[in-house]
Amino acid sequence: MLHGWCAWLWIGFGFLQVSLSTAAPTSPKAPRAVKAAKALTTDSQFIRVHVKRGKQVNISGYGLNIDSRIRFNQYKKFKLRCDSEKKNGEIVIKSLGRFRSPLEFRSKSGFLFVSGKPYRKLLRVIAKKKKCIVVNISPLERYIAGVVAKEMHPAWPMEALKAQAVAARSYAIANMKKPRYSDYDLVSTTMDQVYTGATGEDSRTLLAARATRGLVLRERREVLRAYYHSHCGGRTDIPKNVWGRSESGYISVSCPFHKRHQPQSVWRHELPKSFLQRKLKSLASVLPQSFRELANLRVSKNFNSNRVVTVTMADDRGNSLELEANHFRKIIGNGLLKSTKFHIIDRKDSIEFKGSGFGHGVGLCQYGSKEMAERGKNFKSILKHYYPLASLRKLY
Ligand SMILES: [Zn+2]
């Protein structure tokens, strides 16, 4: 297994020297979090994370090194433009000239800034479709620590943070093995996992990453694309019910651990129909041309798990449109419709949504795992509960 892992990294990241040696030694007197941080910084596995896209981006740092060809000793800030008509992409740096894409930036200090926001190790800028795509190539375990700090509250129990670290690592590695994007492994938003670079680092999540270093969930001999969410509302769900596509490795499990608390457990919103009508503007291309004002809205299909599959909206002339619940949730706002586990009460001028849970409901429930950790369960028990078909494997 280790051999396969090594070979895969070599294929994926031919530009990086990959070794399976353990992290650099640290002083025995160093505090635990400092040791963990140091070990993660010197790690030898890397992930490519999309962090910015724009016609123009600013990159700065102390002791910048551009493509190992141009070096500066002092602080420098550069404005990059990628709006060239050239097919293979061209990057223009004000005051330095024109460069072929991609372009790599390192710095003596180890920190590089993208529009003032610090990232570690290496930035790669790719010019594509007249946009600069900025990719942070970060030590994988550093990235995991950063993700855990953003996806879960760093003050939560350590065993919950460790369970989150294993889930985040599994998700990352599954995506690295089967990338969905050509120039990077993941994006840094809720589309994949939230990552804000060095500003997101936290001593407790560094410890959680260090304590579970290399551990992933596996199912059918493959690393599980481990989904997780904030609050399941009492029962988790399977990908088929939520996104309409089958993915192995998941069964629905009950989650009685968070009944007593949390505002996400149940929620309700009464929204004026005029507000919904404004939100539906983005559907102009798919709504029937003669569609007038929204007159009524109903759930047209439910799963057994009580999650909504589709909603149907209609005007007063009988024009109607059926929409996937996930799409509808995105249009209205994920913060308002916290999950697709809701029902609708259609009033004269408003629609009331009554729901439970927060997020898609697949895989690990974060509030449930917090409660389990508070009751003394360790991260392995937490993972076993939410991913009962998967087993743990240490990859490195
Ligand atoms: Zn739950």
Boltz pocket constraint, residues with backbone or C-beta under 6 A from the ligand:
constraints:
  - pocket:
      binder: B
      contacts: [[A, 230], [A, 231], [A, 232], [A, 233], [A, 234], [A, 235], [A, 255], [A, 256], [A, 257], [A, 258], [A, 365], [A, 366], [A, 367], [A, 368]]
      max_distance: 6.0
